[in-house]
Amino acid sequence: MIEFFFDCSSPWTYLAFHNIQPLAKELGAEIVWRPILVGGIFNTVNPSVYAQREAPVPLKARYMKKDLADWARSAGLAIKMPPTVFPVNSVKAMRGCIWLGKDMVPFATSVFEAYWGGDKDISQDAVLAEICKKVGIDEQGFFAGISEQAIKDQLKANTEEVVARGGFGSPTIFVNKTDMYFGNDRLPLIREALLRSKAGAA
C-alpha cells in the first residue's frame, strides 16, 4: 500500500502525483490519497523553507528552475514556475479533495493543471467552480461540503499526522505504513520498496 500525502500548491508534488499512478498500477499497489496543507507543516517543523524563499541562493535557484523544467518535460506536463500567485492558498482546494474522498483524483488533477499549467489562482471560488464544472462536480454541493467542520478537521488531522510520522513537506509518501519517502525523485526507490514487498509476500 502507498499513502500519498499531498498539497496541490507544490510543483514537485504535481510531478509525483502524475508519475506515481502508472507505477502503482503496474505493480498492483493501492494508493491512499491523503490531502494536507503543506504550509501547516512548514510552520510546525520546517520554517527554513520561508527563509530560502526570501533569500534564495542564486545558483541553486537557477538550477532548480532548470531541474523542474526537465522533470516536467519528462512527465509531459506543463509547469510554469513561479506562477503569478505564489505561494497560493490551497486550503479550499485541499478541503475539496477531502470532501470528494475516493473520487478526488480527477478534481486534484484539474487543480494541479489549472494552477501549474494554466497559471490560475486556485484560491479563488470562481476558479474552483470552473474546475468543478470541468470534472462534473455540483458546485453548490462542493462549496457547502468544504465549509463543513468535519472536512476542515480532517485536513488538519492529516497534516498533523504526517508531521507526527516524520514528514516535513509535500509530497510525503509511505510504503506499508512505516517506510517514508519524500519527493518526486524518490519514485525509483519506491518502486524498489514495492517490489521487495511483493517478493516478501510471495
Summary of the structure (lengths in Angstrom):
residues: 202
radius of gyration: 16.7
end to end distance: 15.2
largest distance: 50.6
contacts: 615
relative contact order: 0.19
helix: 64%
strand: 9%
